[in-house]
Amino acid sequence: MEDTIEQRTEAWLQARCGKITASRFAEVMAVSARTGKPLQAREDYMLTLAAERTSGIPKQSISSKSLAWGTDLEAHAREAYEIETGNIVTESGFVLHPTHDCIGASSDGWIGDDGLIEIKCPHDEKVHIRTWLYGMPEDHIAQVQGNMLVTGRQWADFISYDPRAGQPFRLYVQRIPRDDDYINNKLLPGLLQFEAELQAMVETLRRKAA
């Protein structure tokens, strides 16, 4: 189900309230490389969602210099991408998974009927240069594949944009195909397990308050 509410507005925050969203899928899937146990980021996100579900009030996004940088540059990155590729980007709203409405995503735009884009404008120049050298960072896999999981789309163009870079290197674009093996056998089971634990946490809170 798609909602065309403008992103980052109060209405958009409310639509996402209590939902597991693609921008946080990496935290849901975060486990220690050494022990295989969930990292603290996973519990912290679960606690945030439990607070949202029990209050009905969305947690306000934390503003920071790096986040403001990325938000301010997003439109410029989108325009540079359209000029470079010839693809026309249409804006997308908040989308819920057609079966599991606890899961949602707000991609950075649609390309035709099958594609989408995910834009990153890193504040740290090293991140952008590293992306040019080695490709999309692994910590974005869950979000990018998660957008495809939710929307059913078949590919994503991952974009890294830094206007401070030399002219040939300002825009990086990498086509990421849908990985059904990862989506069906790792990502979706991990998200549903997280949802089950979150529901149990909320039930415990309500029982204690009764």
Secondary structure by P-SEA (a helix, b strand, c coil): cccccccccaaaaaaacccccccccccccccccccccccaaaaaaaaaaaaaaaccccccccccaaaaaaaaaaaaaaaaaaaaccbbbbbbccccccccccccccccccccccbbbbbbbcccaaaaaaaacccccccaaaaaaaaaaaccccccbbbbbbccccccccbbbbbbcccaaaaaccaaaaaaaaaaaaaaaaaaaaaaac
